[in-house]
Amino acid sequence: MNIQLLHINECPNWEETGTLLRNALNAVGKSAVAIETVLLKTPEEAAEYAFAGSPTILIDGEDPFPNGGTTTDLACRVYNTGARLAGSPTEAQITQVLREHL
C-alpha cells in the first residue's frame, strides 16, 4: 500500500490530516505503512499527481475522496464530513476508505 499526502505550504490542514491518516492506518493494522508527504510548490508539480487541493490523500495513486476532478491550482481543499464542510476528512472516513483498499 502506497500512501501519499499532497499539500501546499500555506495549507493549515495538512498536518492534522497526516495525524488522522496515521491514526486510521494504526486502526486498520497498517501501522508499518509509511506516509509520504509531498509538498507541491508549483502548478507543474501539482499536475504530476491526482491533486484536488491541499491536503489530498492518495492511496496507490488514487484519491479515495473524489470531488469532481483534479487541479493545478495551489489551493486548499474542502471535504464533506457528512455533518459539515471541513479542511480534512474525519478519521472515521479515512479508516473506512483504508478498509476498502485492504
C-alpha positions in Angstrom: 0.0 0.0 0.0 1.4 3.3 -1.1 0.1 6.4 0.8 0.9 10.0 -0.2 -0.3 13.2 1.4 -0.1 16.0 -1.1 -0.1 19.5 0.3 0.9 23.1 -0.2 2.9 25.1 2.3 0.1 27.5 3.1 -2.4 24.8 3.9 -3.4 24.9 7.6 -4.9 21.4 7.5 -2.3 19.1 6.1 -0.6 18.3 9.4 -3.8 17.4 11.1 -4.8 15.3 8.1 -1.5 13.5 8.4 -2.2 12.7 12.1 -5.7 11.5 11.2 -4.3 9.3 8.5 -1.6 7.8 10.8 -4.3 7.1 13.4 -6.5 5.4 10.7 -3.6 3.3 9.5 -3.0 2.1 13.0 -6.7 1.3 13.4 -6.7 -1.0 10.4 -3.5 -2.7 11.4 -1.2 -1.0 8.9 1.0 1.0 11.3 4.1 0.0 9.4 2.9 1.7 6.2 4.8 4.9 5.6 3.1 8.2 4.7 5.0 10.1 2.0 4.3 13.8 2.4 4.7 15.7 -0.9 5.0 19.5 -0.8 3.7 21.0 -4.0 5.3 24.3 -4.9 4.2 24.9 -8.5 1.2 24.2 -10.7 3.5 22.0 -12.8 4.3 19.8 -9.7 0.5 19.6 -8.9 -0.1 18.4 -12.5 2.1 15.4 -11.8 -0.3 14.0 -9.3 -4.1 13.4 -8.8 -4.1 16.7 -6.8 -7.5 18.0 -5.8 -6.4 20.7 -3.4 -4.5 20.7 -0.2 -4.5 18.3 1.5 -5.1 15.4 -0.9 -4.6 11.8 0.2 -3.6 9.3 -2.4 -3.8 5.5 -1.9 -1.9 3.7 -4.5 -2.1 6.8 -6.7 -5.8 7.3 -6.4 -7.9 9.9 -4.5 -10.3 8.0 -2.2 -12.4 11.1 -1.8 -13.1 12.1 -5.4 -14.7 15.5 -5.6 -15.1 16.1 -9.3 -11.6 16.3 -10.6 -8.0 17.4 -10.2 -6.5 20.8 -10.3 -3.2 22.5 -10.7 -4.3 25.4 -8.5 -2.2 25.6 -5.3 -5.3 26.0 -3.1 -6.8 24.4 0.0 -9.4 21.7 -0.3 -12.7 21.2 1.5 -14.2 17.8 2.5 -17.8 16.9 3.2 -17.7 15.1 6.5 -21.4 14.4 6.4 -22.1 16.9 9.2 -20.2 19.9 7.8 -17.5 21.0 5.4 -14.0 20.8 6.8 -10.4 21.1 5.8 -9.8 17.4 6.1 -11.9 14.2 6.2 -12.7 12.7 9.5 -10.6 9.9 11.0 -13.6 7.6 10.6 -13.9 8.4 6.9 -10.2 7.8 6.3 -10.4 4.5 8.3 -13.3 3.4 6.1 -11.5 4.1 2.8 -8.4 2.3 4.1 -10.5 -0.8 4.9 -11.9 -0.7 1.4 -8.4 -0.8 0.0 -7.1 -3.7 2.1 
